[in-house]
Amino acid sequence: MRLPGTGLAKGLVVTMRTMTKRSVTDQYPDVKPELPPRSRGVIALVEENCTVCMLCARECPDWCIYIDSHKETIPAPEGGRERQRNVLDRFAIDFSLCMYCGICIEVCPFDALFWSPEFEYAEFDIRNMTHEKDRLRDWMATVPPPPAADPHADRPKELDAARKAGEKAGEKAVAPDQATGGQAAQDAPS
Amino acid sequence: MNIPDWLEVVLRIVLVLGAFLVLPLLVGQTEHKAMAHMQSRLGPMYAGGFHGWAQLVADGVKFAQKEDIVPAAADRAVFKLAPAVALIPYLVVLVAIPVGPGLVGQELDAGLFFVLAVMAVGVLGALMAGWASANKFSLLGGLRTAAQLMAYELPFILAAASVAMAAGTLSLSGIVDAWEPWWLLWQLPGAVVFFIAGLAELQRPPFDMPVADSEIIFGAFTEYSGLRFALFLLAEYAGIVVLCALTTVLFLGGWHGPYDNELGWLWTLLKTMVLAFVVIWLRVSYPRLREDQLQRLAWQGLVPVALAQLALTGIVAVAR
């Protein structure tokens, strides 16, 4: 049989035990928090990687990415023809609208966008929350290297893909006739 | 060394006033910090530089700067008087509580009677505030205070009567003088009843139904602001000091302890502060009692226990 008042005593024990332990409070402005490397603080941009494909701007759920660009014609190399290339004029993220979903970073095919754990960029004017590309580039310095993979984790897919591609290219170089022959044989029935 | 009478009176008044101003703040600060750490927080850390020691001073300055608002429909005189009625009784009670042998503001022959009577006046402040605020939440709070006072005053006084019977005197110093360590066991039910009923009269959690902030905002104190509100808060902490000091004097043997000839006053203060810590501890640990649970605890729990204690005390006192 449980003694009456056991529950009451347990309640007292819980609070007393909590008191003897260190409290979990971080003294934030004095002591900076230690954030994990993939914390969603701010989005950084590597301008050179951007091809103005507009995927990020279109996938953004609240349309907070603004991209302006113009086309530039590259003079034809010898024996070729002229090519056109997109040049980025403006890349801005309005962090007053951003909801930190990270879809733009996931969707970017050219690794131009990165998460940085930096978060202290509050402003007194909401218009200053729109970070232009210079400022987004500055955040790149705060992007930490990706954490090491877990032990026993699968190897990254792109590594395997690259190795496979390399092996294929090697085979091709060794036996070009066989490879093309096989290709022709496959193509033939269709 | 001969001290002139008038100087002695002034000295006693200054000491009591000093204790009245310092001890409640000490309890309040302890509550800030102890409660915070019990909830795995740090509590105030900035005011005053070292672990927020000046937090309550800063609070006091803030309260003093705030506007003192009296609602248009309020009963102005009663509304303005209520904080004083809530606070001053505790100051008066403090005068009569002995801290060490001969160390008392004013020795009274019927000290226990005086102390209990005056302490009950403090609750009137909340009643007045509830009535005069012209606010239904305040009135509800006031009525709950009244119900609580009705329920808990009886076990409170019965428990105190038991110890008076045991000591054969109503003088607080006399009770401490008559106290012996085995009374701890003999008067244990009475001590528990006295402490719990006292908590309920102070409307401290878990008995804070009259100020249940999630239901009736802040009960009788809803309409108060600025310094008057601060006085009500101060009254709560002064009440804790008085209740703990009184429990110490009546049930824990006041200044009895090792080296009590020299350090008696320290023992009283130490016991008082330990009890104050228990008050805070209880507040952190338990949820608020519902109104019907509150009444049931008083009438079905505390009153019978207090009566049984009274009977036990009577039997032992006669047999002794």
Chai-1 contact restraints between the chains, C-beta under 6 A:
chainA,res_idxA,chainB,res_idxB,connection_type,confidence,min_distance_angstrom,max_distance_angstrom,comment,restraint_id
A,G11,B,S285,contact,1.0,0.0,6.0,A-B,restraint_1
A,L12,B,S285,contact,1.0,0.0,6.0,A-B,restraint_2
A,T15,B,M38,contact,1.0,0.0,6.0,A-B,restraint_3
A,T15,B,V284,contact,1.0,0.0,6.0,A-B,restraint_4
A,T15,B,S285,contact,1.0,0.0,6.0,A-B,restraint_5
A,T18,B,M38,contact,1.0,0.0,6.0,A-B,restraint_6
A,T18,B,S40,contact,1.0,0.0,6.0,A-B,restraint_7
A,M19,B,H37,contact,1.0,0.0,6.0,A-B,restraint_8
A,M19,B,M38,contact,1.0,0.0,6.0,A-B,restraint_9
A,S23,B,H37,contact,1.0,0.0,6.0,A-B,restraint_10
A,S23,B,S40,contact,1.0,0.0,6.0,A-B,restraint_11
A,S23,B,R41,contact,1.0,0.0,6.0,A-B,restraint_12
A,S23,B,L42,contact,1.0,0.0,6.0,A-B,restraint_13
A,V24,B,S40,contact,1.0,0.0,6.0,A-B,restraint_14
A,T25,B,R41,contact,1.0,0.0,6.0,A-B,restraint_15
A,T25,B,L42,contact,1.0,0.0,6.0,A-B,restraint_16
